[in-house]
């Protein structure tokens, strides 16, 4: 159990260090982050839709596709929560059978329950993020077809961009939460699998967060 907790702590620290590094790099070099690029593209799309005629159908179809994608992921999160609860006992049996030290060390019921709770928490956070993404996409659907106000600060345009970027951020958070579930699942089979999955995940995130050349 001690090795499992140490591995989990190190795994969390590695992910925290990566995101601290990503935030620092984004503040220093905004153009190097794919998140900054996506936010700019969304703002350009809003500007195009709100300032050109006959863009209503395009806006509705694009937002509908985004809502459908977020809705699919939210439904998947709920199914994974139900499935985890249903096969929770079998997961413990599989972990005991495949654990590399299963014969050398006693199997801790408390540790298994902790892993299961963390997995359920992960899927619950994903469901919340995708649900919030749907909420903000729906708000943008009402806002983007309104006449652009004539105020010098462009209040409606800025608010629409902020809502759309927030929806995109929630969708990204939900997707990343799905990614984080992979190390937790492999943690059932031992601490070394957790460390290997965490390092692999960080390597994958580093490629995803970098703007393609």
C-alpha positions as CSV (number, residue, x, y, z in Angstrom):
1,X,0.0,0.0,0.0
2,X,2.9,2.3,0.7
3,X,4.3,2.0,-2.8
4,X,0.8,2.7,-4.3
5,X,0.4,5.9,-2.3
6,X,3.9,7.1,-3.2
7,X,3.3,6.3,-6.8
8,X,0.0,8.2,-6.7
9,X,1.6,11.2,-5.1
10,X,4.5,11.3,-7.6
11,X,2.0,10.9,-10.4
12,X,-0.1,13.9,-9.2
13,X,3.1,16.0,-8.8
14,X,4.3,15.2,-12.3
15,X,1.0,16.3,-13.8
16,X,1.0,19.4,-11.6
17,X,4.5,20.3,-12.7
18,X,3.6,19.8,-16.3
19,X,0.6,22.1,-16.2
20,X,2.7,24.7,-14.3
21,X,5.3,24.5,-17.0
22,X,2.5,24.7,-19.7
23,X,1.0,27.8,-18.0
24,X,4.4,29.5,-17.7
25,X,5.3,28.7,-21.4
26,X,1.9,30.0,-22.5
27,X,2.3,33.3,-20.7
28,X,5.8,33.7,-22.1
29,X,5.1,32.4,-25.6
30,X,1.3,32.6,-26.3
31,X,1.7,31.5,-29.9
32,X,3.2,28.2,-28.8
33,X,0.0,26.9,-27.1
34,X,-2.7,25.2,-29.1
35,X,-5.3,26.5,-26.5
36,X,-4.4,30.1,-27.4
37,X,-4.7,29.3,-31.1
38,X,-8.1,27.6,-30.6
39,X,-9.4,30.6,-28.6
40,X,-8.3,33.0,-31.4
41,X,-9.9,30.8,-34.1
42,X,-13.2,30.8,-32.1
43,X,-13.1,34.6,-31.9
44,X,-12.5,34.9,-35.6
45,X,-15.4,32.6,-36.3
46,X,-17.7,34.7,-34.1
47,X,-16.6,37.8,-35.8
48,X,-17.3,36.3,-39.2
49,X,-20.7,35.1,-38.3
50,X,-21.8,38.3,-36.6
51,X,-20.5,40.6,-39.3
52,X,-21.5,38.8,-42.5
53,X,-25.0,38.2,-43.8
54,X,-26.6,34.7,-44.3
55,X,-24.4,33.0,-41.7
56,X,-27.2,31.9,-39.5
57,X,-27.5,28.4,-40.8
58,X,-23.7,27.9,-40.6
59,X,-23.7,29.1,-37.0
60,X,-26.6,26.9,-36.0
61,X,-25.1,23.8,-37.7
62,X,-21.6,24.4,-36.1
63,X,-23.0,24.9,-32.6
64,X,-25.3,21.9,-33.1
65,X,-22.4,19.7,-33.9
66,X,-20.5,21.0,-30.8
67,X,-23.5,20.3,-28.6
68,X,-23.9,16.8,-30.0
69,X,-20.3,16.0,-29.4
70,X,-20.4,17.3,-25.8
71,X,-23.7,15.5,-25.3
72,X,-22.2,12.2,-26.5
73,X,-19.2,12.6,-24.2
74,X,-21.5,13.5,-21.2
75,X,-23.6,10.4,-21.9
76,X,-20.5,8.3,-22.1
77,X,-19.3,9.6,-18.7
78,X,-22.6,8.5,-17.1
79,X,-22.4,5.1,-18.7
80,X,-18.8,4.7,-17.5
81,X,-19.9,5.7,-14.0
82,X,-22.7,3.1,-14.0
83,X,-20.4,0.5,-15.6
84,X,-17.7,1.2,-12.9
85,X,-20.2,0.7,-10.2
86,X,-21.5,-2.5,-11.7
87,X,-18.2,-4.2,-12.3
88,X,-16.4,-2.7,-9.3
89,X,-16.1,-6.1,-7.6
90,X,-14.8,-7.7,-10.8
91,X,-12.2,-4.9,-11.1
92,X,-10.9,-5.9,-7.7
93,X,-10.7,-9.5,-8.7
94,X,-8.9,-8.7,-11.9
95,X,-6.5,-6.4,-10.1
96,X,-5.7,-9.1,-7.6
97,X,-5.1,-11.7,-10.3
98,X,-2.9,-9.4,-12.4
99,X,-1.1,-7.5,-9.7
100,X,2.6,-8.2,-10.1
101,X,3.0,-8.5,-6.3
102,X,-0.4,-10.1,-5.6
103,X,1.2,-13.2,-4.0
104,X,3.9,-11.3,-2.1
105,X,1.8,-8.6,-0.5
106,X,-1.7,-8.6,1.0
107,X,-4.4,-7.1,-1.1
108,X,-5.7,-3.9,0.6
109,X,-9.5,-3.5,0.4
110,X,-9.2,0.2,1.5
111,X,-6.7,0.9,-1.3
112,X,-8.9,-0.8,-3.8
113,X,-11.9,1.3,-2.7
114,X,-9.8,4.5,-2.9
115,X,-8.9,3.7,-6.5
116,X,-12.5,3.0,-7.3
117,X,-13.7,6.2,-5.8
118,X,-11.0,8.2,-7.6
119,X,-12.1,6.6,-10.9
120,X,-15.7,7.5,-10.2
121,X,-14.7,11.0,-9.2
122,X,-12.8,11.4,-12.5
123,X,-15.8,10.3,-14.6
124,X,-18.1,12.6,-12.5
125,X,-15.8,15.6,-13.2
126,X,-15.9,14.7,-16.9
127,X,-19.7,14.6,-16.9
128,X,-19.8,18.0,-15.1
129,X,-17.4,19.6,-17.6
130,X,-19.2,18.3,-20.7
131,X,-22.6,19.4,-19.2
132,X,-21.2,22.9,-18.7
133,X,-19.9,22.9,-22.2
134,X,-23.4,22.1,-23.5
135,X,-24.8,24.9,-21.4
136,X,-22.5,27.6,-22.8
137,X,-22.8,26.3,-26.4
138,X,-26.6,26.8,-26.0
139,X,-26.1,30.3,-24.7
140,X,-23.9,31.1,-27.7
141,X,-26.6,29.8,-30.0
142,X,-29.0,32.5,-28.7
143,X,-26.4,35.2,-28.7
144,X,-24.6,34.9,-32.0
145,X,-27.6,35.7,-34.2
146,X,-28.5,38.8,-32.4
147,X,-27.7,42.2,-34.1
148,X,-24.3,43.4,-33.2
149,X,-24.7,46.3,-30.8
150,X,-23.4,49.7,-31.8
151,X,-21.5,50.3,-28.5
152,X,-17.9,51.2,-29.1
153,X,-16.6,48.4,-26.8
154,X,-18.5,45.7,-28.8
155,X,-20.0,44.3,-25.7
156,X,-22.1,41.6,-27.4
157,X,-19.2,40.4,-29.5
158,X,-16.9,40.1,-26.5
159,X,-19.5,38.3,-24.5
160,X,-20.2,35.9,-27.2
161,X,-16.5,35.1,-27.6
162,X,-16.1,34.7,-23.9
163,X,-19.0,32.2,-23.7
164,X,-17.8,30.3,-26.7
165,X,-14.3,30.1,-25.3
166,X,-15.6,29.0,-22.0
167,X,-17.6,26.2,-23.7
168,X,-14.4,25.2,-25.5
169,X,-12.5,25.2,-22.2
170,X,-15.0,23.0,-20.5
171,X,-14.9,20.6,-23.4
172,X,-11.2,20.5,-23.2
173,X,-11.3,19.9,-19.4
174,X,-13.7,17.1,-19.9
175,X,-11.5,15.4,-22.5
176,X,-8.4,15.8,-20.3
177,X,-10.3,14.2,-17.5
178,X,-11.0,11.2,-19.7
179,X,-7.3,11.0,-20.4
180,X,-6.5,11.1,-16.6
181,X,-8.7,8.1,-16.1
182,X,-6.2,5.9,-17.9
183,X,-3.5,6.0,-15.3
184,X,-6.1,5.4,-12.6
185,X,-7.4,2.3,-14.4
186,X,-3.9,1.0,-14.8
187,X,-3.2,1.8,-11.1
188,X,-5.5,-1.2,-10.3
189,X,-2.8,-3.4,-11.6
190,X,0.0,-1.9,-9.6
191,X,2.0,1.3,-8.9
192,X,4.5,0.7,-11.7
193,X,1.7,0.7,-14.2
194,X,0.5,4.0,-12.8
195,X,3.9,5.7,-13.2
196,X,4.3,4.3,-16.7
197,X,0.8,5.5,-17.7
198,X,1.4,8.9,-16.2
199,X,4.7,9.5,-18.1
200,X,3.1,8.3,-21.3
201,X,0.1,10.6,-20.7
202,X,2.4,13.6,-20.1
203,X,4.3,12.9,-23.3
204,X,1.0,12.7,-25.2
205,X,-0.3,15.9,-23.7
206,X,3.0,17.7,-24.5
207,X,2.4,16.9,-28.2
208,X,-1.3,17.9,-28.1
209,X,-0.6,21.2,-26.4
210,X,2.0,22.3,-28.9
211,X,1.0,24.2,-31.9
212,X,1.7,22.1,-35.1
213,X,4.6,23.5,-37.1
